Amino acid sequence: METDQLQSIYNQLIKGLQKYFKKAGYYRGVVGVSGGVDSSLTLKLAVDAFGPENVTAISMPELGVSSQENIDHAKALCHALNVKFFYQPLNQFLTDFQHLSWGPNKLATQNTKARIRAVMLYNYANTADALVLGTSNKSETLLGYGTKYGDLAADIEVIGDLYKDEVFALADHVGLPREIIDKPPTAELYQGQTDEGELGASYTQIDPILKKMKMGADKLIEHGMNPTLVHGVLSRIEKNKHKTEMPPIIKLKK
């Protein structure tokens, strides 16, 4: 992307944040920081929009699963941006869930981790009269790659209209450290997890399909895209639509 285009995106995001907060009557925001590029970019944009004195960052690693590298990167960035920073591992809150009578499976446990983090963010937001700034990008949202009422829970999605490749480009444009930008994206819900490992392809392969998905599978394949990947991506989008829609209401005749 060209520098002018990136600067335009940056300006729109800053103005959009300021407009939303003003309309909602808030001036403080809180961001869950992981040390990854999405939360780091969200934090940087929040600081630029509101000033560091009005932004709080909370690191919520799972000790034994989250990498020390990511923990250190989150702390260092928060220090550099001069924001209020809380370090709160989630292990102690997860313990009781692991002893539920029905014996939660692996998926349930992973989603519980994301939901505990959301609860902590909203607990702080309520305490400090702040809004929760979401960190999901457009690629993740379209794919449904996130946890309902977990990392998908937010008052406003700051980078929600940026595909993953655009996140990387804007992160570089605003001067985020290369060590954050260059790391493999991961939610760290279990050891060794990476986004692209779970998705079965890189964002470099997936984003072109997402950007042209309205063409439909046949046209995408005609344009030279991998048939297996195209069908896999479109199937995932359809299957996970419920994650980005309000729960359906059964309408009654009155």
N, C-alpha and C positions, 0 to 999 in steps of 0.2 A: 504494500500500500504506500502511496505517496505521502510525504510529510504533511502537505496541506490537508489531505483527506484525514489523516490521523489527528491533526490539530482541530479540525472541524468536529470530529467525533468527540474528542476530549471536551471541547467547549460546550457541545450539546449535552453531554453527560453532567457536567458541572452545573449548567443552568437548569437542567431537568431535576437534579437533586435539590437545588435551592428552591425551585418553584414548588416541588412536592412538599418539602418540609414547611415552607411558609404557609401553604394552603392548609396543611394538617395542624399547624399551630405548634410545631416542635422545633427545637434547634439543637438537640443532641442526638447522636447516633452511636450504635454499638455494632461492632463487627467481630465475628468469630474468625480468628486467624489460625491458619494451619502451617504456614511457611510455604504454601504453594502459590502459584501465580494468580489464581482467581481471587483468593482472599486478599493477597498482597495488593493487587491492582484496585480492588474495591476499597481497601483501607486508604490507599494513596489518593484516590478520587474523593473520598469523604473528607480527608484532611484538607485537600485543596478547596473543597466547596465550603467547609464550615470552620476551618482552623483547627489545629491540634487540641486546643482546649475544650472543644465540643465533641470530640471523638474518643471513644473507649474501645480498646481491643481486648478480647479474651481468648487466650490459648487454652484449649481443652484436649490435650493429648490423652491417649490411653497408654500408660507406662507399660513397657514391654512389647508394645505393638508399634506405636508411633516412633519414627526414627529420631534420634538425637539431632541429626542434621536439620530436619524440619523444625523441631522445637527451637534450636539455636537461630535459625533463619527468621522465625516469627519474632523472637525476642529482639534480635538485632534490628529488624525493620521498625518495630514499634519504638525502640530507643531512638533510632535515627529520625523518625517522624515526630518524636516528642509527644506521643499520645499516652493517656492513662492506660496502664497495662495490668491485666490480671492473669495469673497462671493458675489454672484449676484443672488438674487431671481428673478424668471421669471415672477412674477405677472403682472408687468407693461407692459411687452411685449405681454402678453396674452389678455389683455383687448380689444384691437381693434378687434382681431379675434372673440371675443364673440359677437360683434355687426355687423358682416357681414350680408349683405342683405338676404342671404338665410337661416340664422339661423342654424349654425353648430350643428350637433347632438353630443351625448356623445362621440361616437367613434372618430369623427373628432376632437373634442376638446382634447381628450387624446393624439392622435397622434400629434396634433399641439404642445403640451407641449414638447414632445420628439424632435420634429424638431426645436423648438426654442433653445433648449439646444445645438443641433448640430450646428446651425448657430452661437451661441455664441462661441463655441469651435473653429470653423473655423475662426471666426473673430479674435480671439486671435492668432491662429496659423499663419494667414497671417500677423498680426501685428508684431509678435515676431520671424518670420521666423522659425516656428516650425512645427512638424507633430502631428496630432491627434492620440492618442493611444486609440484603441477601447477596450471595456470592456465586450464584449459578449463572453459567453462560448459556447462549442460545443453543449450542450443539447439545449440551447436556439436557436442557429442557425439552427440546424436540424429541430426543431419544428416550426421555423419561429416565435418564440415568441419574437418579437421586432418590432420596427417601421422602415419601409423603409425610408431612408434619415433622420432618427432620431437617435436612439441609435445604429442602425446598420451602421451608417455612420462613417468611420474611414479611416486612411491611412494604418494602420496595426492592425490586431486583435491579441493582445498579448496572451490571454488565449483561443483563438478560437479553439484549438485542445484539450482542456481539458473538459471532461464531468463534470457536476456539482459536483458529488461526489469527483472527482479529484481536483476540485477547493478548496473544503473544506479541503481536505487532505494537499494540498500544502500550503494553507493559514496557517494551523497549523504548518507545517514544517518550514516556514520562520518566524514564531513568531508573526503573527498578533494577536491582542487581542481577547480573547474568546468571549467578548461581541459583537464583530463584526461577528465572525464566527457563533455564535449560534442563531442569529436573523433569523426569517422567511424571506426569500428573497422576496423583493417587489420593483416594479418600482415606487410606490407611485403616480400613475396617478390619483387616487381618494382615498378618505379616506377608510381605511379598506382593501385595495387591498393587496393580496399576490399572488406571482407567482403560488404557488401550488393550491390556491383556484380557480384561473382562469383556470389552466390546468386540474383541476379535479382529481389530484393525486399528490403524493409527488415525488420529484426527485429520491428518493430511489426506488420507483416503476417504474418510467419512464426510468431511465438510463439503466437498464438491457435490456429493449426492444430496445432502441436506439443502444446499443452496438451489438445487434444480429439481427438487422432489415433486414439484407440481407437474412436471412433465410426465410423470408416471413411469412405472418400471420398464415398459417396453421401449420407450423413447430413450431413457437413460442408458439402457443396454445397447441400443442402436448407436448411441454416441460413444460407445467404446468402454463403458464402465463395467466392472466385473459383475456378472449376473448373480453370483452367490452373495456377494456383498450388498448389491442393490436390494435383493429380496430380503436379506437379513435386516438391513437398516429400516426398510419400509415396514416390515413386520413388527419390529421393535417399536417403531413410532405408533403404530395402530394399537398394539397391545398395551402401551403405557400412557395412552391419552388421558386416562382417569386421574393421573398424577397432577395434571395441570388444569383440571376442570373442577368446578364446584361440585360437591356431591349431588346426585340427582334427587329431586323431591317428587314423591308420588302425589300427583295432583288429584284432588277430590272434586266431585261434582256437588256443589252446595246450592 
